[in-house]
Amino acid sequence: MRGFSLVWAGQFLSVIGSGTAWFAVTLWVWGESGSATLFALLTLFSLAPGLAVAPVAGVVVDRCGRRAAILVGDTVLAATSCTVLVLYLNGGLEIWHLYVIAVVEGVMESLHMVAYSALVPLLVPEAGLVRANGMISLAGPGSEILAPALGGVLLRVADLSVVLALDLFTFGFAVLTLLAVRVPEPGPDRAAGRRDARGGPREGPRPWSVLRADLAFGFLYIARRRGLWTLLALFFVLNLSGAVSYALTTPLLMLRSGDDPAVLGAVLAVGGAGGVAGALVVGAVGARVGRVPLVLGGTAVGSAAGPLLMGIAQTPWLWAASAFAAGAALPAVNSAYQAIWQARVPTQVQGRVFGARRLLAQSSLPLGLLVAGPVVDHLLTPLFENGGAEAASGLLGEGRTGATALLLGIAGLAGLAAALLAAASPRLRRFDEPAREDAPSR
C-alpha cells in the first residue's frame, strides 16, 4: 500500500487546507452579512450542483482515467482558491462571487470524489480496502478538528489571504504526490459488461447515443442488482437522517445549554475526536471484521447513540457521549460501504456506477437540510406550544426545544429501522463472501 499511502498523504493534507479555507471563508461571509440564511445557501450551492453532475463525472472518470480526473479536479479547485485570493487582495471580493465559486467547487469535488473512490482498488488489494477507506475517512473528522483551530489562529495573526495561500500550497502538494505514483489504469471496458447493463449491445457511434448510454449505464447496473440496490436504499435513509441531524444538533444544543457557545464547541470537538478514533480503529482492525456487520452494526449504533440519544439527553456529558459515538461509528460505516462497492463493481465501470450511486444515495442530503427547519418551525413547534404533545414535552422539553428534539429522535429511529430492514436481505449478507461481479437480478 506504499503508493496508496503517498497519494493519501497528499489528499489528506489537501482536505485540511480546503477545510481551513472553507472555515475562513464562511467566517468572512458571516462577518459581511450576519445572515445564517446566506451561510446555509452557500453550503447548498456547493452540494446540489455536485450531486446533479455526478453521473457525468463518472463518465469522465471511466473515459479519461482516475488520475487525470483527480488532477483536473484539483487544478480547477486551486484555480478557484486563486480567484478568491486575487479578488480579496484587490478589495473586490463580494458574497455573490462565492456562490458562483461554490457551484464550480461542488462540481469539481464531485469529480474528485468519484475518481478517488475508483482509484483506491487500483492501488490496494481487496483485503486492504476497508483499511484504506478507513484512512480516507480520517480526513473528515481530522478537518473538523484541525481546520477551525488552524483557521482561527491564522485569521487572528494574519488575514484571509494567508489561509487561501495555504490552501493553494496543499493543492500543489496533493498534485505532486499523485504524479509521483504509478497508477495502473483498468483495462478497456468490455462489450460484455455493457450488454449486461443495457440488455443488449450499445447503440451506434453517434456521440449523443454514446453519452446517453454512458449516463444510463450506472443507474441500470445498480437497478439490476438487488443487493447493491438494498445497500443504496439504506444509505439514502442514512444520509437523510444525517442531514436532519446536522441541521438540528447545533440548534438543540444551543437551546438546551442556554446559548452557551463553549458547550457547543466542546461537544462538536468531542464528535470530531470520535471520528478520528473511529477511523484509526477501522484502519487498524477493520479488515478482520466483516464488511456487512460493519455497515449494519455501525449504522444501528450511530443512529441509536447519535441523533436518538441526542434528542433525549439533558446533560452535557450525555451530549458529548452521543457526539463521540456517532462520530466514531461513521468511519466504520463509510469504510465498509466503500469497500463493498469497490470489490463488487468491475474496475472498468466504477466511474459510471459510483457517479450514479453518489447522485442516488446523496440526493437525500439537500432534502434533509431543506425540510428539517420548516418541519420544526411550522409543524412541530406549534404542536408543542398548543399542548398537543404533553407526553413528549415531559421527556424532550417544551416549545421549540421539544420540537427539535422530537425530529432529531425520529431521524435516529429512521436510521435504526433502515439498518434492521437491510439486515434481513440475504443478498446483502452475501457481500462478505469472496468478491465477484454480482449477476443481475432476474
C-alpha positions as CSV (number, residue, x, y, z in Angstrom):
1,M,0.0,0.0,0.0
2,R,3.0,2.3,-0.3
3,G,1.7,4.0,-3.5
4,F,-1.7,4.5,-1.9
5,S,-0.2,5.9,1.3
6,L,1.7,8.5,-0.6
7,V,-1.5,9.6,-2.6
8,W,-3.5,9.5,0.7
9,A,-1.0,11.8,2.4
10,G,-1.3,14.4,-0.3
11,Q,-5.1,14.2,-0.4
12,F,-5.3,14.3,3.4
13,L,-3.2,17.5,3.6
14,S,-5.3,19.0,0.8
15,V,-8.5,18.3,2.7
16,I,-7.1,20.0,5.8
17,G,-6.1,23.0,3.7
18,S,-9.5,23.2,2.0
19,G,-11.4,22.8,5.3
20,T,-9.3,25.6,6.8
21,A,-10.1,27.8,3.8
22,W,-13.8,27.0,3.9
23,F,-13.9,27.8,7.6
24,A,-12.3,31.1,7.0
25,V,-14.5,32.0,4.0
26,T,-17.7,31.2,6.0
27,L,-16.5,33.4,8.8
28,W,-15.9,36.2,6.2
29,V,-19.4,35.7,4.9
30,W,-20.8,35.9,8.4
31,G,-18.8,39.0,9.1
32,E,-20.0,40.7,5.9
33,S,-23.7,39.7,6.1
34,G,-24.5,38.4,9.6
35,S,-27.0,36.1,7.9
36,A,-27.4,32.4,8.7
37,T,-29.5,32.0,5.6
38,L,-26.7,33.2,3.3
39,F,-24.4,30.7,5.1
40,A,-26.8,27.9,4.5
41,L,-27.3,28.8,0.9
42,L,-23.5,28.8,0.4
43,T,-23.5,25.1,1.6
44,L,-26.4,24.3,-0.6
45,F,-24.9,25.9,-3.7
46,S,-21.8,23.8,-3.2
47,L,-23.7,20.5,-2.6
48,A,-26.6,20.4,-5.1
49,P,-24.7,21.0,-8.4
50,G,-22.1,18.5,-7.5
51,L,-24.7,15.8,-6.9
52,A,-26.5,16.7,-10.2
53,V,-23.4,16.2,-12.3
54,A,-22.2,13.1,-10.5
55,P,-23.2,10.7,-13.4
56,V,-21.4,12.9,-15.9
57,A,-18.3,12.9,-13.6
58,G,-18.5,9.1,-13.6
59,V,-18.4,9.0,-17.4
60,V,-15.4,11.3,-17.4
61,V,-13.6,9.1,-14.8
62,D,-14.1,5.9,-16.9
63,R,-13.2,7.6,-20.2
64,C,-10.3,9.8,-19.1
65,G,-8.8,7.9,-16.2
66,R,-8.8,8.2,-12.4
67,R,-5.6,10.1,-12.0
68,A,-6.4,12.5,-14.9
69,A,-9.8,13.2,-13.3
70,I,-8.3,13.9,-9.9
71,L,-5.6,16.2,-11.4
72,V,-8.3,18.2,-13.3
73,G,-10.4,18.5,-10.2
74,D,-7.5,19.6,-8.0
75,T,-6.3,22.1,-10.7
76,V,-9.7,23.7,-11.0
77,L,-10.2,23.8,-7.3
78,A,-6.8,25.5,-6.9
79,A,-7.8,28.0,-9.6
80,T,-11.0,28.9,-7.6
81,S,-8.9,29.5,-4.5
82,C,-6.5,31.6,-6.5
83,T,-9.5,33.6,-7.9
84,V,-10.8,34.3,-4.4
85,L,-7.3,35.3,-3.2
86,V,-6.9,37.8,-6.1
87,L,-10.4,39.3,-5.5
88,Y,-9.7,39.6,-1.8
89,L,-6.3,41.2,-2.3
90,N,-7.8,43.7,-4.7
91,G,-10.7,44.6,-2.4
92,G,-13.3,43.3,-4.9
93,L,-14.5,40.1,-3.2
94,E,-18.3,40.0,-2.8
95,I,-20.6,37.4,-1.5
96,W,-22.1,36.6,-4.9
97,H,-18.6,35.7,-6.1
98,L,-18.5,32.9,-3.5
99,Y,-21.9,31.5,-4.7
100,V,-20.5,31.2,-8.3
101,I,-17.3,29.7,-7.0
102,A,-19.2,27.3,-4.7
103,V,-21.0,25.9,-7.7
104,V,-17.7,25.3,-9.5
105,E,-16.1,23.8,-6.5
106,G,-19.1,21.5,-5.9
107,V,-18.9,20.1,-9.4
108,M,-15.1,19.6,-9.1
109,E,-15.4,18.0,-5.7
110,S,-17.9,15.5,-7.2
111,L,-15.5,14.6,-10.0
112,H,-12.7,14.3,-7.4
113,M,-14.6,12.1,-5.1
114,V,-15.9,9.7,-7.8
115,A,-12.3,9.4,-9.2
116,Y,-10.7,8.9,-5.8
117,S,-13.2,6.1,-4.9
118,A,-12.5,4.4,-8.2
119,L,-8.7,4.9,-7.8
120,V,-8.4,3.0,-4.5
121,P,-9.0,-0.5,-5.9
122,L,-6.2,0.1,-8.4
123,L,-3.7,0.7,-5.7
124,V,-4.9,-1.5,-2.9
125,P,-5.6,-5.3,-2.8
126,E,-9.1,-6.3,-1.9
127,A,-8.1,-7.4,1.6
128,G,-6.9,-3.9,2.4
129,L,-9.9,-2.0,1.1
130,V,-11.6,-1.4,4.4
131,R,-8.3,-0.3,5.9
132,A,-7.6,2.1,3.0
133,N,-11.1,3.6,3.2
134,G,-10.6,3.9,7.0
135,M,-7.5,6.0,6.3
136,I,-9.5,8.2,3.8
137,S,-12.3,8.7,6.3
138,L,-9.8,10.1,8.8
139,A,-9.7,13.3,6.7
140,G,-13.3,14.3,7.5
141,P,-13.1,14.4,11.3
142,G,-9.5,15.5,11.1
143,S,-10.5,18.5,9.2
144,E,-13.4,19.2,11.6
145,I,-10.8,19.4,14.5
146,L,-7.8,21.0,12.8
147,A,-9.4,23.3,10.3
148,P,-11.3,25.6,12.8
149,A,-8.3,25.7,15.1
150,L,-5.8,26.4,12.3
151,G,-8.2,28.9,10.6
152,G,-8.9,30.7,13.8
153,V,-5.2,31.1,14.6
154,L,-4.3,32.3,11.0
155,L,-7.2,34.8,11.0
156,R,-6.1,36.2,14.3
157,V,-2.4,36.7,13.4
158,A,-3.0,37.4,9.6
159,D,-6.0,37.5,7.3
160,L,-7.9,35.6,4.7
161,S,-5.2,35.8,2.1
162,V,-2.8,33.7,4.2
163,V,-5.4,31.0,4.6
164,L,-6.1,30.9,0.9
165,A,-2.3,30.8,0.2
166,L,-2.1,27.8,2.5
167,D,-4.9,26.1,0.6
168,L,-3.0,26.6,-2.7
169,F,0.1,25.1,-1.2
170,T,-1.8,21.9,-0.1
171,F,-3.3,21.6,-3.6
172,G,0.2,21.7,-5.1
173,F,1.4,19.0,-2.6
174,A,-1.5,16.8,-3.5
175,V,-0.8,17.1,-7.2
176,L,2.9,16.3,-6.8
177,T,2.2,13.1,-4.7
178,L,-0.3,11.9,-7.2
179,L,2.1,12.4,-10.1
180,A,4.8,10.5,-8.2
181,V,2.7,7.3,-8.0
182,R,2.2,4.9,-10.9
183,V,-1.5,4.2,-11.3
184,P,-2.4,1.0,-13.2
185,E,-5.5,2.1,-15.1
186,P,-8.1,-0.7,-15.7
187,G,-8.3,-2.4,-19.0
188,P,-10.7,-1.4,-21.7
189,D,-14.5,-1.6,-21.0
190,R,-15.6,-4.8,-22.5
191,A,-18.7,-5.2,-24.5
192,A,-19.9,-8.0,-22.2
193,G,-20.2,-5.6,-19.3
194,R,-22.1,-3.1,-21.4
195,R,-24.6,-5.7,-22.7
196,D,-25.1,-6.8,-19.2
197,A,-26.3,-3.4,-18.0
198,R,-28.4,-2.5,-21.1
199,G,-29.7,-5.9,-22.0
200,G,-28.1,-5.6,-25.5
201,P,-25.2,-4.1,-27.3
202,R,-24.6,-0.3,-27.2
203,E,-26.2,1.9,-29.7
204,G,-24.4,3.2,-32.7
205,P,-21.4,5.5,-33.0
206,R,-23.4,8.8,-32.7
207,P,-21.9,10.9,-29.9
208,W,-25.2,11.6,-28.2
209,S,-26.2,7.9,-28.2
210,V,-22.8,7.0,-26.7
211,L,-23.2,9.7,-24.0
212,R,-26.8,8.7,-23.3
213,A,-25.7,5.1,-22.9
214,D,-22.8,6.0,-20.6
215,L,-25.1,8.2,-18.4
216,A,-27.7,5.4,-18.1
217,F,-25.1,2.7,-17.5
218,G,-24.5,3.2,-13.8
219,F,-28.2,3.5,-12.9
220,L,-29.1,0.4,-14.9
221,Y,-26.2,-1.6,-13.4
222,I,-27.4,-0.8,-9.8
223,A,-31.1,-1.4,-10.6
224,R,-30.4,-4.9,-11.8
225,R,-28.5,-5.9,-8.7
226,R,-30.8,-6.2,-5.7
227,G,-28.0,-6.4,-3.1
228,L,-26.5,-3.1,-4.3
229,W,-29.9,-1.6,-4.5
230,T,-30.7,-2.6,-0.9
231,L,-27.3,-1.1,0.2
232,L,-28.1,2.1,-1.7
233,A,-31.6,2.4,-0.2
234,L,-30.0,2.0,3.3
235,F,-27.6,4.9,2.6
236,F,-30.4,7.1,1.2
237,V,-32.2,6.9,4.5
238,L,-28.9,7.2,6.5
239,N,-28.0,10.4,4.6
240,L,-31.5,11.8,5.1
241,S,-31.2,11.1,8.8
242,G,-27.7,12.5,8.9
243,A,-28.7,15.7,7.1
244,V,-31.6,16.3,9.6
245,S,-29.2,15.6,12.5
246,Y,-26.6,18.0,11.0
247,A,-29.3,20.7,10.7
248,L,-30.8,20.3,14.2
249,T,-28.0,19.3,16.5
250,T,-26.4,22.7,16.9
251,P,-29.8,24.5,17.5
252,L,-30.8,21.9,20.0
253,L,-27.5,22.2,21.9
254,M,-27.8,25.9,22.0
255,L,-31.5,25.7,23.2
256,R,-30.6,23.3,26.0
257,S,-27.4,25.0,27.1
258,G,-28.8,28.5,27.3
259,D,-27.0,29.6,24.1
260,D,-23.6,28.7,25.6
261,P,-21.1,28.6,22.7
262,A,-18.4,26.9,24.9
263,V,-20.7,23.9,25.5
264,L,-21.5,23.7,21.8
265,G,-17.8,23.9,20.8
266,A,-16.8,21.3,23.3
267,V,-19.5,18.8,22.2
268,L,-18.7,19.3,18.5
269,A,-15.0,18.8,19.2
270,V,-15.7,15.6,21.1
271,G,-17.7,14.4,18.0
272,G,-14.7,15.2,15.8
273,A,-12.4,13.3,18.2
274,G,-14.8,10.3,18.0
275,G,-14.5,10.4,14.2
276,V,-10.7,10.3,14.4
277,A,-10.8,7.5,16.9
278,G,-13.2,5.5,14.7
279,A,-11.1,6.0,11.6
280,L,-8.0,4.9,13.4
281,V,-9.6,1.7,14.8
282,V,-11.1,0.8,11.4
283,G,-7.7,1.4,9.7
284,A,-6.1,-0.9,12.3
285,V,-8.6,-3.8,12.6
286,G,-11.3,-3.2,10.0
287,A,-10.0,-6.0,7.7
288,R,-10.7,-8.5,10.5
289,V,-14.4,-7.7,10.7
290,G,-17.0,-8.4,8.0
291,R,-17.9,-5.5,5.8
292,V,-21.7,-6.1,6.2
293,P,-21.6,-6.2,10.0
294,L,-19.6,-3.0,10.0
295,V,-22.2,-1.3,7.8
296,L,-25.2,-2.6,9.7
297,G,-23.8,-2.5,13.2
298,G,-22.2,0.9,12.7
299,T,-25.5,2.3,11.3
300,A,-27.5,0.9,14.2
301,V,-25.1,2.2,16.8
302,G,-24.6,5.5,15.1
303,S,-28.3,6.1,14.8
304,A,-29.2,5.0,18.3
305,A,-26.3,6.6,20.2
306,G,-26.3,9.6,17.8
307,P,-29.5,11.5,17.0
308,L,-31.8,9.3,19.1
309,L,-29.7,9.7,22.3
310,M,-29.0,13.4,21.5
311,G,-32.8,14.0,21.2
312,I,-33.5,12.8,24.8
313,A,-30.2,13.7,26.5
314,Q,-30.4,16.5,29.0
315,T,-26.8,16.9,30.3
316,P,-23.5,18.0,28.6
317,W,-21.9,14.6,29.5
318,L,-24.6,12.7,27.6
319,W,-24.4,15.2,24.7
320,A,-20.7,14.6,24.4
321,A,-21.1,10.8,24.7
322,S,-23.7,10.9,21.9
323,A,-21.5,13.0,19.7
324,F,-18.5,10.8,20.2
325,A,-20.4,7.6,19.5
326,A,-22.0,9.0,16.3
327,G,-18.6,10.3,15.2
328,A,-16.8,7.0,15.8
329,A,-19.5,4.9,14.0
330,L,-19.4,7.0,10.8
331,P,-15.9,5.9,9.6
332,A,-16.7,2.3,10.1
333,V,-19.9,2.5,8.1
334,N,-18.4,4.6,5.3
335,S,-15.2,2.5,5.0
336,A,-17.1,-0.8,4.8
337,Y,-19.6,0.6,2.4
338,Q,-17.0,1.9,0.0
339,A,-15.1,-1.4,0.2
340,I,-18.2,-3.4,-0.8
341,W,-18.7,-1.3,-3.9
342,Q,-15.1,-1.3,-4.8
343,A,-14.9,-5.1,-4.5
344,R,-18.2,-5.9,-6.2
345,V,-18.1,-3.5,-9.2
346,P,-15.6,-4.2,-12.0
347,T,-12.9,-1.5,-12.2
348,Q,-13.7,-0.7,-15.8
349,V,-17.1,0.7,-15.0
350,Q,-16.6,2.0,-11.4
351,G,-16.7,5.6,-12.5
352,R,-20.1,5.5,-14.0
353,V,-21.5,3.2,-11.3
354,F,-20.1,5.4,-8.5
355,G,-21.4,8.5,-10.2
356,A,-24.9,7.1,-10.3
357,R,-24.5,5.9,-6.7
358,R,-23.5,9.3,-5.5
359,L,-26.5,11.0,-7.0
360,L,-29.0,8.4,-5.8
361,A,-27.7,7.9,-2.3
362,Q,-26.8,11.5,-1.5
363,S,-29.9,13.2,-3.1
364,S,-31.5,12.9,0.4
365,L,-28.8,15.3,1.8
366,P,-30.3,18.6,0.4
367,L,-33.8,17.2,1.1
368,G,-33.0,16.8,4.8
369,L,-31.2,20.1,5.0
370,L,-34.2,21.9,3.4
371,V,-37.1,20.3,5.3
372,A,-35.6,20.0,8.9
373,G,-36.1,23.7,9.8
374,P,-39.5,24.2,8.3
375,V,-40.9,21.0,9.9
376,V,-39.6,22.1,13.3
377,D,-40.8,25.7,12.9
378,H,-44.2,25.3,11.3
379,L,-45.3,21.8,12.2
380,L,-43.9,20.5,15.4
381,T,-43.3,23.7,17.4
382,P,-47.0,24.8,17.3
383,L,-47.9,21.3,18.3
384,F,-45.8,21.5,21.4
385,E,-46.8,25.1,22.2
386,N,-50.5,24.3,21.9
387,G,-50.4,21.4,24.3
388,G,-50.7,18.8,21.6
389,A,-47.6,16.9,22.7
390,E,-47.8,16.9,26.5
391,A,-46.5,13.4,26.9
392,A,-43.4,14.2,24.7
393,S,-42.8,17.5,26.5
394,G,-42.0,15.8,29.7
395,L,-39.2,13.8,28.1
396,L,-38.0,16.2,25.4
397,G,-38.8,19.7,26.6
398,E,-41.3,22.3,25.7
399,G,-41.8,24.5,22.7
400,R,-39.1,24.7,20.1
401,T,-36.7,22.6,22.2
402,G,-39.1,19.7,22.4
403,A,-40.0,20.0,18.7
404,T,-36.3,20.0,17.7
405,A,-35.5,17.0,19.9
406,L,-38.5,15.1,18.6
407,L,-37.5,15.4,14.9
408,L,-33.9,14.5,15.9
409,G,-35.1,11.4,17.6
410,I,-37.3,10.5,14.6
411,A,-34.2,10.8,12.4
412,G,-32.3,8.4,14.7
413,L,-35.2,5.9,14.7
414,A,-35.4,6.0,10.9
415,G,-31.7,5.1,10.6
416,L,-32.0,2.3,13.1
417,A,-35.1,0.9,11.3
418,A,-33.3,1.0,8.0
419,A,-30.4,-1.0,9.4
420,L,-32.7,-3.6,10.8
421,L,-34.6,-3.9,7.5
422,A,-31.4,-4.2,5.5
423,A,-30.1,-6.9,7.8
424,A,-33.0,-9.1,6.6
425,S,-31.6,-9.1,3.0
426,P,-29.9,-12.4,2.1
427,R,-28.2,-10.7,-0.9
428,L,-26.7,-8.1,1.2
429,R,-25.4,-10.6,3.7
430,R,-23.6,-12.4,0.9
431,F,-21.4,-9.4,0.3
432,D,-19.0,-10.8,2.9
433,E,-18.3,-13.8,0.6
434,P,-15.3,-13.7,-1.8
435,A,-15.9,-10.9,-4.2
436,R,-17.1,-11.5,-7.7
437,E,-19.2,-9.4,-10.1
438,D,-22.8,-9.9,-9.0
439,A,-25.1,-11.3,-11.5
440,P,-28.1,-9.1,-12.3
441,S,-31.4,-9.9,-10.6
442,R,-34.0,-11.7,-12.6
